[in-house]
Amino acid sequence: MEQTTPTPERSPAPSPTVLLLAALAGPALAALTIGVALLMPWWIRMFIDSAAGWCALVLLVGLWGGTRLRPWQVPVSGAVALLSAVVCYYGAAAVLNGGPLALLNVPGWLFPAWLWLLAACVAGPLLTAAGAWIHHDRRPRRMVGLGLLGGVFLAEALYPVLGWAHFRITAPEAHASYVSQLGFPTSVFVQAGLTALLGVALVLVVARRPGDRLRALGAMVPAGLVWYVGVWGAQRVMFLAGMGYLG
């Protein structure tokens, strides 16, 4: 009988390499966001220059790292990636607004981002952990990862639509004037629909096992609603703190 030599398992990458790759992913994401915002049309900005685009990319970092990293490195890589992205985003904005010397005033441009840095410490590990589950052997965990991958886009689509509806109910006269001037709600609904469809497309592409695609599309709904509540709460806190919104 022919004996087969077992294939050796891929050893996880060393911790310094992992953290370096995650740290480099952050500046790349920040640079891509600013470059897209300045140079690209709105339908490309919709993916990158948005919370959903950032979250999806960090989820995919978790998908990559789930089979290559030690378990504790997966959430750490997510936090490092988002933290470095926020720092580089605000640093680049400071340079664009005040020149290279503006970077010397670190508290002046970094302190306004303190709540975003805190959010990165929470969201980064959650997103990479969910991303690592996308190809997990257990289907419930795969549904969490796939559902959240599409759910972040569903939450992004819901935010302007529900905001429009709330504005219409609470201030109907101002809402009518706003609609007549800017052409809403058509543009709101079109952008929301495209955002949701982008999430659906990503789920269909990433899901690989039989029967996962339809289940994952169903999992998008609860995952998107939960993520929407979390994003809404974070933005309310940031608004009350006078920070406004990122992007």
C-alpha positions in Angstrom: 0.0 0.0 0.0 1.3 3.4 -1.0 2.0 5.7 1.9 1.1 9.3 1.6 3.0 12.0 3.4 0.7 14.4 5.2 0.7 18.0 3.9 2.3 20.2 6.5 -0.1 22.9 7.8 0.8 26.5 7.0 2.4 28.0 10.1 1.0 31.4 11.2 2.9 34.5 10.2 5.1 35.9 13.0 3.4 38.6 15.1 5.6 41.5 14.0 4.8 40.7 10.3 1.1 40.5 11.0 1.0 43.8 12.8 3.1 45.4 10.1 0.7 44.2 7.3 -2.3 45.4 9.3 -0.7 48.8 10.0 0.1 49.2 6.3 -3.4 48.3 5.3 -4.6 51.4 7.3 -2.6 54.0 5.4 -3.5 52.3 2.1 -7.2 52.5 3.0 -6.9 56.2 4.1 -5.0 57.2 0.9 -7.5 55.3 -1.3 -10.4 57.1 0.4 -9.0 60.6 0.0 -7.8 59.9 -3.6 -11.2 58.5 -4.6 -13.0 61.4 -2.9 -11.0 63.9 -4.9 -10.7 62.2 -8.3 -13.4 59.6 -8.8 -17.1 59.9 -9.7 -19.8 59.4 -7.0 -20.6 55.8 -7.9 -17.0 54.8 -7.0 -16.8 57.1 -4.0 -20.0 55.3 -2.8 -17.9 52.2 -2.0 -14.7 53.6 -0.6 -15.6 56.9 0.9 -18.1 55.4 3.3 -18.3 53.6 6.5 -19.5 50.4 4.7 -16.5 50.4 2.4 -14.1 50.7 5.3 -16.0 48.0 7.2 -16.0 45.6 4.2 -12.3 46.0 3.6 -11.6 45.2 7.3 -13.9 42.2 7.1 -11.9 41.0 4.1 -8.7 41.4 6.2 -10.3 39.1 8.7 -11.1 36.6 5.9 -7.5 36.6 4.8 -6.2 36.4 8.3 -8.5 33.7 9.5 -6.4 31.0 7.9 -3.0 32.5 8.4 -2.9 34.2 11.8 -3.1 33.0 15.3 -6.5 33.5 16.9 -5.5 36.5 19.1 -3.8 38.2 16.1 -7.1 38.4 14.1 -8.9 40.9 16.3 -5.6 42.8 16.9 -5.0 43.1 13.2 -8.5 44.7 12.8 -7.9 47.2 15.5 -4.5 48.1 14.1 -5.8 48.5 10.6 -8.7 50.8 11.5 -6.6 52.8 14.0 -3.9 53.4 11.4 -6.5 54.3 8.8 -8.1 56.9 11.0 -4.7 58.4 12.0 -3.6 58.6 8.3 -6.9 59.9 7.2 -6.9 62.8 9.6 -3.2 63.4 9.0 -3.7 63.6 5.3 -6.6 66.0 5.8 -4.4 68.2 7.9 -1.8 68.3 5.2 -4.3 69.1 2.5 -5.8 71.9 4.6 -2.7 73.4 6.3 0.3 72.1 4.5 3.0 69.6 5.7 3.8 71.7 8.8 0.3 71.1 10.1 1.4 67.6 11.0 3.7 69.0 13.7 0.6 70.1 15.7 -0.4 66.5 16.5 -3.0 67.4 19.2 -4.6 69.9 16.8 -5.5 67.3 14.1 -5.5 64.1 16.0 -7.5 65.0 19.1 -10.7 65.7 17.1 -10.5 62.0 16.0 -10.5 60.6 19.5 -14.0 59.1 19.2 -13.2 57.6 15.8 -10.1 56.0 17.3 -12.2 54.6 20.1 -14.7 53.3 17.6 -11.9 51.6 15.7 -10.7 49.8 18.8 -14.3 48.3 19.1 -15.3 47.8 15.5 -11.9 46.6 14.1 -11.8 43.4 16.2 -15.5 42.6 15.7 -15.1 43.0 11.9 -12.0 40.9 11.5 -13.4 38.2 13.8 -16.6 38.1 11.7 -14.5 38.0 8.5 -12.5 35.1 9.8 -15.8 33.2 10.1 -16.8 33.6 6.5 -15.2 30.3 5.4 -15.6 28.6 8.8 -16.6 24.9 8.8 -19.7 25.7 10.9 -22.5 27.2 8.9 -23.9 29.5 11.7 -20.5 31.2 11.9 -20.3 31.5 8.2 -23.7 33.2 8.2 -22.5 35.7 10.8 -19.5 36.6 8.7 -21.4 36.7 5.3 -24.4 38.4 6.8 -22.3 41.2 8.3 -20.3 41.6 5.0 -23.6 42.4 3.2 -25.1 44.0 6.3 -22.7 46.9 6.5 -23.9 48.0 3.1 -27.5 47.4 4.0 -27.0 49.6 7.1 -25.4 52.3 4.9 -28.4 52.2 2.6 -30.9 52.5 5.4 -29.3 55.5 7.0 -30.2 58.2 4.4 -33.5 56.6 3.6 -34.7 56.5 7.3 -33.2 60.0 7.8 -35.2 61.3 4.9 -38.4 59.7 6.2 -37.8 61.1 9.7 -37.2 64.6 8.2 -40.4 64.3 6.2 -42.5 63.4 9.3 -40.9 65.8 11.8 -40.6 68.9 9.5 -42.9 68.5 6.5 -42.7 72.1 5.3 -38.9 72.2 5.4 -38.8 68.8 3.8 -40.9 69.9 0.9 -38.7 72.9 0.2 -35.6 70.7 0.5 -37.0 68.2 -2.0 -37.9 70.8 -4.5 -34.5 72.4 -4.4 -32.3 69.2 -4.5 -34.4 66.7 -6.3 -34.9 64.3 -3.4 -35.9 61.6 -2.8 -34.9 60.0 -6.1 -31.2 60.4 -5.6 -31.5 59.1 -2.0 -33.3 56.0 -3.1 -31.1 55.4 -6.1 -27.9 55.6 -4.1 -29.4 53.5 -1.3 -30.4 50.8 -3.8 -27.0 50.7 -5.4 -25.3 50.5 -2.0 -27.6 47.5 -0.9 -27.0 45.8 -4.3 -23.2 46.2 -3.8 -23.6 44.3 -0.5 -25.6 41.6 -2.2 -23.0 41.2 -4.9 -20.2 40.9 -2.4 -22.0 38.2 -0.5 -22.7 36.2 -3.7 -19.1 36.4 -4.8 -17.5 35.5 -1.4 -20.0 32.7 -0.4 -18.7 29.5 -1.9 -20.4 26.5 -0.2 -23.6 25.0 -1.5 -26.7 26.6 0.1 -24.8 29.5 1.6 -25.8 32.2 -0.8 -29.5 32.3 -0.1 -29.0 31.9 3.6 -26.4 34.6 3.7 -28.7 37.0 1.8 -31.3 36.4 4.5 -28.7 36.9 7.2 -27.9 40.3 5.8 -31.2 41.7 7.1 -30.7 41.1 10.9 -27.0 41.8 10.6 -27.6 45.1 8.8 -30.3 46.2 11.3 -28.0 45.5 14.2 -25.1 47.3 12.5 -27.4 50.2 11.7 -28.3 50.6 15.3 -24.7 50.6 16.3 -23.7 53.1 13.6 -26.6 55.3 14.5 -25.7 55.3 18.2 -22.0 56.1 17.4 -22.9 58.9 15.1 -25.3 60.4 17.6 -22.5 60.4 20.2 -20.2 62.0 17.7 -22.7 64.6 16.7 -23.4 65.6 20.3 -19.6 65.8 20.9 -19.4 68.3 18.0 -17.4 66.0 15.8 -19.8 65.8 12.8 -19.2 62.9 10.4 -16.2 61.3 8.8 -15.8 61.7 5.1 
